[in-house]
Amino acid sequence: MIEDLRSSLVAPPAPRLAAADRVGGRLALRPARDEDLPAMSRAHVELLPMGLFPSLGARFVRCWHRTVLSSSHGVGVVAIDTAAPQDELVGFVLGTSDHAGYTIELAQDRRAMASLTLAGLVALVLRPRVALRVLRTRVRPWACRLARRRAAVVTPQRAGPAAAAHVAVMTALAVRPDCRKTGIGVLLVDRFVELVRNAGARWAEAQTSTGPMGATGFYERLGWEAGTQRPAPDGDHVRTYRRGLGAE
């Protein structure tokens, strides 16, 4: 997950899909809804276990996903099997059309921040090993980042030619193992790109592990530009992929 503040600009709200869009015999894409959050969070923890947030469990991830879906910059799409009971979840994509705008919006929403903080504290109490890892690897960077953001609020940057373009971030992309290599992942990425482009994003980014659990080959086959590899706080190595969103 890309956590740094990318821009002081705020993009227009991301457009929402109105209804399910059938893309195959049994497969359809539709907007992610609150009732999808339990299945999405479980899939995230099981299929995307890298990083801190999945290690805090499905309850915390569900709370985090909710902040994205409720944001004016949030983008969430699910792939469902319409022939299964209750439209069974096959995969999902979740992210933001302007990650900086989402971050600012979340920081200003006291209720959402309190809920997310409480869920995180409960998860850490129940997982002492994860709590020790957080103390060892993340407290100092978080404190430094918070100090920089407070300084930015006191001395806001001027908007102008040097201001960063809106950057969309694809936070999570997951497809059920038995449904991989069927094109579902590509369809979800294409829909995400379409939505964030329409919302005014100039670039889209996605981050993945370079290890066996990662998806570096997937993004490279799609033509996304690979950034440099860097170590993650938990000992893994990650790479950021970027794609320009010029008009097509």
Sequence and secondary structure as in RCSB ss.txt:
>XXXX:A:sequence
MIEDLRSSLVAPPAPRLAAADRVGGRLALRPARDEDLPAMSRAHVELLPMGLFPSLGARFVRCWHRTVLSSSHGV
GVVAIDTAAPQDELVGFVLGTSDHAGYTIELAQDRRAMASLTLAGLVALVLRPRVALRVLRTRVRPWACRLARRR
AAVVTPQRAGPAAAAHVAVMTALAVRPDCRKTGIGVLLVDRFVELVRNAGARWAEAQTSTGPMGATGFYERLGWE
AGTQRPAPDGDHVRTYRRGLGAE
>XXXX:A:secstr
   S   S          S EE SSSEEEEE  GGGHHHHHHHHHHH   SHHHHT HHHHHHHHHHHHTSTTEE
EEEEEETTSTT EEEEEEEEESSHHHHHHHHHH HHHHHHHHHHHHHHHHH HHHHHHHHHHTHHHHHHHHHHHH
HHHHS    STTS   EEEEEEEEE GGGTTSSHHHHHHHHHHHHHHHTT SEEEEEEESSTTS HHHHHHTT E
EEEEEE TTS EEEEEEEE    
